[in-house]
Amino acid sequence: MKRRTLLMACVAAPLAAQAHHGWSSFDQDRPIYLEGKVTKSSWRNPHAELELEVPAGLKVPPDLAQRAIPAQSAPVDGKALLAKAVVPNRKDRKWEIELAPLTRMEAWKVAEIKPGAMISVVGFIFKEEKGEPILRVEYLFVDGKAYGLRSSPA
C-alpha cells in the first residue's frame, strides 16, 4: 500500500505543477475587466476558481476608476490599475477566474461564491492573449464589496 501511494504521488505531482500558473505568465501591464454570472465554483486550494459567463459586448463601466477599493491594496496597485483596465480583445464568453488561496479569501471574509452569483473582476490574462481564457484576479467586486486579493486585509 505504501509503495502504491508513493507511486501515485509521483505521477500526480507533475500534473498538479503543470496546472498551476505563476504570475510571470500573465501580462501585468494590461489589466482586464470582466463581469458576469458565475456558472461553476471550486472553493479549494491552491486557490479558489470560478467559471464566469460574460455577456456579449462587454464594456468597462465608466465609474470603474472611482470605485472604492481597500486602502491596504493601494500600495500594490491602487486606482491607477482600475483606470487602465480594458476588456479583452478575445471574444470568449466563458472564462476561468483564479482567485486567491483560501486562507486569503477567509482573511478577507469573502463568502464562498456560488453558481448564479454576479461578480466583476479586474486582473490579468496570459501575455498576448494566447492560450486558455484564464484571468488571475487582482480586484474582486461582489455583493457591493471590493477585495484586493493580492494584498491582505488590515
C-alpha positions, 0 to 999 in steps of 0.5 A, a space after each residue: 500500500 505504501 509503495 502504491 501511494 508513493 507511486 501515485 504521488 509521483 505521477 500526480 505531482 507533475 500534473 498538479 505543477 503543470 496546472 498551476 500558473 505563476 504570475 510571470 505568465 500573465 501580462 501585468 501591464 494590461 489589466 482586464 475587466 470582466 463581469 458576469 454570472 458565475 456558472 461553476 465554483 471550486 472553493 479549494 486550494 491552491 486557490 479558489 476558481 470560478 467559471 464566469 459567463 460574460 455577456 456579449 459586448 462587454 464594456 468597462 463601466 465608466 465609474 470603474 476608476 472611482 470605485 472604492 477599493 481597500 486602502 491596504 491594496 493601494 500600495 500594490 496597485 491602487 486606482 491607477 490599475 482600475 483606470 487602465 483596465 480594458 476588456 479583452 480583445 478575445 471574444 470568449 464568453 466563458 472564462 476561468 477566474 483564479 482567485 486567491 488561496 483560501 486562507 486569503 479569501 477567509 482573511 478577507 471574509 469573502 463568502 464562498 461564491 456560488 453558481 448564479 452569483 454576479 461578480 466583476 473582476 479586474 486582473 490579468 490574462 496570459 501575455 498576448 492573449 494566447 492560450 486558455 481564457 484564464 484571468 488571475 484576479 487582482 480586484 474582486 467586486 461582489 455583493 457591493 464589496 471590493 477585495 484586493 486579493 493580492 494584498 491582505 486585509 488590515 
